[in-house]
Amino acid sequence: MNKINKNIVALGANSFFTDFSTEMILPLLPIFLDRFLHATKGEIGLIEGTAELGVALLIALSGFYSDRLGKRKILTVIGYGLSNLIKPFAFFAQSATMIATIRIADRVGKGIRSAPRDALISHSTPRESSGFIFGFHKMMDSAGAVVGSLSAFGLLWFLGESEATFRTIFALSLIPGIIAMAILVFFVVDAPFTPAPHTTISSWST
């Protein structure tokens, strides 16, 4: 039977609670923007498109600097910290611009953390178990998303679909976010390695 070490369990738990937090907010944002902040459909689409662009631009860059640093955990903590701490500020949002800022910062956090986190998982995984371990991590990630979505819509059903309820849910998303960060900071062990030579990104094309 494949063994899962403590680092993998902690990274999986971190992903579970991070997605728990994210999915308490993400499915509700378009409704909140449309119903209470009176954003147009074009504005909602622009927010999402710009946010996803931030992820695409930062994943490779973050991985590059992670190789240069010789450490994985610090960028992983920065990325998860940005996402988990910025999302609950939707509670205070009074305009589509404020939501856009929060959403883009959340995705920037994902872009920063994704490559070094995956490298940390890989370093903590025996080669013969890599498929199982990455599958376990993805399962935890998806489970958190399901629980987060169900929690948000359960609260909407119980409390009613008012603006106050939406804002309460946004604020409550801080709880799983803090749990995720505590697990990452206190239970995940870094995997130091010899940093990559000091090349520049532009040199890859030569």
C-alpha positions as CSV (number, residue, x, y, z in Angstrom):
1,M,0.0,0.0,0.0
2,N,1.3,3.5,-0.8
3,K,2.4,5.5,2.2
4,I,1.6,9.2,2.5
5,N,4.1,11.1,4.6
6,K,3.2,14.0,6.9
7,N,4.2,16.7,4.4
8,I,1.8,15.3,1.8
9,V,-1.1,15.1,4.4
10,A,-0.4,18.7,5.5
11,L,-0.3,20.0,1.9
12,G,-3.5,18.1,1.1
13,A,-5.2,19.5,4.2
14,N,-4.0,23.0,3.3
15,S,-5.5,22.7,-0.2
16,F,-8.7,21.3,1.3
17,F,-9.3,24.3,3.6
18,T,-8.1,26.8,1.0
19,D,-10.6,25.5,-1.6
20,F,-13.2,25.4,1.2
21,S,-12.7,29.1,1.7
22,T,-12.5,29.9,-2.0
23,E,-15.7,28.1,-3.0
24,M,-17.6,29.8,-0.2
25,I,-17.1,33.0,-2.2
26,L,-16.4,32.2,-5.8
27,P,-19.9,30.8,-6.9
28,L,-21.6,33.8,-5.2
29,L,-19.5,36.6,-6.7
30,P,-21.3,36.9,-10.0
31,I,-24.7,37.0,-8.2
32,F,-23.5,39.5,-5.7
33,L,-22.0,41.7,-8.4
34,D,-25.2,41.6,-10.5
35,R,-27.8,41.8,-7.8
36,F,-26.2,44.1,-5.2
37,L,-23.4,46.0,-6.9
38,H,-25.3,46.4,-10.2
39,A,-22.3,45.3,-12.3
40,T,-22.9,44.6,-16.0
41,K,-22.3,41.1,-17.5
42,G,-19.4,42.6,-19.4
43,E,-17.8,43.9,-16.2
44,I,-18.2,40.5,-14.5
45,G,-16.6,38.8,-17.5
46,L,-13.7,41.3,-17.5
47,I,-13.1,40.7,-13.8
48,E,-12.9,36.9,-14.3
49,G,-10.8,37.1,-17.5
50,T,-8.3,39.5,-15.9
51,A,-8.0,37.4,-12.8
52,E,-7.2,34.2,-14.8
53,L,-4.6,36.1,-16.8
54,G,-2.8,36.9,-13.6
55,V,-2.5,33.1,-12.8
56,A,-1.2,32.3,-16.3
57,L,1.4,35.0,-16.2
58,L,2.8,34.2,-12.7
59,I,2.9,30.4,-12.6
60,A,6.1,30.1,-14.7
61,L,7.7,33.2,-13.1
62,S,7.1,31.9,-9.6
63,G,8.5,28.5,-10.5
64,F,11.6,30.2,-12.0
65,Y,12.3,32.2,-8.8
66,S,11.6,29.2,-6.6
67,D,14.4,27.4,-8.4
68,R,16.7,30.4,-7.9
69,L,15.9,30.7,-4.2
70,G,16.6,27.1,-3.4
71,K,13.4,27.0,-1.3
72,R,9.8,26.1,-2.0
73,K,7.9,26.9,1.2
74,I,8.3,30.7,1.3
75,L,6.7,31.3,-2.1
76,T,4.0,28.7,-1.2
77,V,3.2,30.6,2.0
78,I,3.2,34.0,0.3
79,G,0.8,32.7,-2.4
80,Y,-1.6,30.9,-0.1
81,G,-1.4,33.8,2.4
82,L,-2.4,36.4,-0.2
83,S,-5.4,34.3,-1.4
84,N,-6.7,33.3,2.0
85,L,-6.4,36.7,3.6
86,I,-7.7,38.9,0.7
87,K,-10.9,37.0,-0.1
88,P,-12.8,37.8,3.0
89,F,-12.4,41.5,2.3
90,A,-15.3,41.0,-0.1
91,F,-17.4,41.6,3.0
92,F,-16.5,45.3,2.7
93,A,-16.9,45.7,-1.1
94,Q,-19.1,48.5,-2.2
95,S,-18.2,48.5,-5.9
96,A,-17.3,46.1,-8.8
97,T,-13.8,47.7,-8.7
98,M,-13.3,46.5,-5.1
99,I,-14.4,43.0,-6.0
100,A,-12.1,43.0,-9.1
101,T,-9.1,44.0,-6.9
102,I,-9.9,41.1,-4.5
103,R,-10.4,38.6,-7.2
104,I,-7.3,39.5,-9.1
105,A,-5.2,39.4,-5.9
106,D,-6.6,36.0,-5.1
107,R,-5.6,34.7,-8.5
108,V,-2.2,36.3,-8.2
109,G,-1.8,34.3,-5.0
110,K,-2.6,31.1,-6.9
111,G,-0.1,32.0,-9.6
112,I,2.6,32.5,-7.0
113,R,2.0,29.3,-5.1
114,S,1.2,26.7,-7.7
115,A,4.6,25.8,-9.1
116,P,6.6,25.8,-5.8
117,R,3.8,23.9,-4.1
118,D,3.8,21.2,-6.8
119,A,7.6,21.0,-6.6
120,L,7.3,20.6,-2.8
121,I,4.8,17.8,-3.3
122,S,7.1,16.2,-5.9
123,H,10.1,16.4,-3.5
124,S,8.1,14.8,-0.7
125,T,6.9,11.9,-3.0
126,P,8.7,8.6,-3.8
127,R,9.0,8.3,-7.6
128,E,7.0,5.0,-7.6
129,S,4.1,6.7,-5.8
130,S,3.9,10.0,-7.7
131,G,0.6,9.3,-9.5
132,F,-1.1,8.2,-6.2
133,I,0.2,11.2,-4.3
134,F,-0.8,13.8,-6.8
135,G,-4.1,12.1,-7.1
136,F,-4.6,12.3,-3.3
137,H,-3.7,16.0,-3.4
138,K,-6.2,16.7,-6.2
139,M,-8.9,14.7,-4.3
140,M,-8.3,16.9,-1.2
141,D,-8.5,20.0,-3.4
142,S,-11.8,18.9,-5.0
143,A,-13.3,17.8,-1.7
144,G,-12.6,21.3,-0.2
145,A,-14.3,22.9,-3.2
146,V,-17.4,20.7,-2.8
147,V,-17.7,21.3,0.9
148,G,-17.2,25.1,0.4
149,S,-19.9,25.3,-2.2
150,L,-22.3,23.3,-0.2
151,S,-21.6,25.4,2.9
152,A,-22.2,28.6,1.0
153,F,-25.5,27.5,-0.5
154,G,-26.6,25.9,2.7
155,L,-26.1,29.2,4.5
156,L,-28.0,31.0,1.7
157,W,-30.9,28.6,2.1
158,F,-31.0,28.9,5.8
159,L,-30.4,32.7,6.2
160,G,-32.1,33.9,3.0
161,E,-30.6,35.5,-0.1
162,S,-30.1,39.0,1.2
163,E,-27.1,41.2,0.8
164,A,-26.3,40.8,4.5
165,T,-26.2,37.0,4.1
166,F,-23.8,37.2,1.2
167,R,-21.5,39.5,3.2
168,T,-21.7,37.2,6.2
169,I,-20.6,34.2,4.0
170,F,-17.7,36.2,2.7
171,A,-16.6,37.0,6.2
172,L,-17.0,33.4,7.4
173,S,-14.7,32.3,4.6
174,L,-11.8,33.6,6.7
175,I,-12.2,30.7,9.1
176,P,-11.1,27.9,6.7
177,G,-8.6,30.3,5.3
178,I,-6.9,30.7,8.6
179,I,-6.9,27.0,9.3
180,A,-5.3,26.4,5.9
181,M,-2.5,28.9,6.7
182,A,-1.9,27.4,10.2
183,I,-1.5,24.0,8.6
184,L,0.9,25.3,6.0
185,V,3.1,27.4,8.4
186,F,3.3,24.9,11.2
187,F,3.1,21.4,9.7
188,V,4.6,21.7,6.2
189,V,8.4,21.2,6.1
190,D,10.4,22.8,3.3
191,A,12.6,20.9,0.9
192,P,15.9,22.8,0.6
193,F,17.9,22.1,-2.5
194,T,20.8,23.6,-4.4
195,P,19.5,26.7,-6.3
196,A,19.6,26.7,-10.1
197,P,22.4,28.7,-11.7
198,H,21.9,32.4,-12.0
199,T,20.4,32.6,-15.5
200,T,17.7,34.9,-16.7
201,I,14.4,34.1,-18.3
202,S,15.5,35.7,-21.5
203,S,18.5,33.4,-21.8
204,W,16.1,30.4,-22.3
205,S,15.5,31.4,-25.9
206,T,19.2,31.6,-26.9
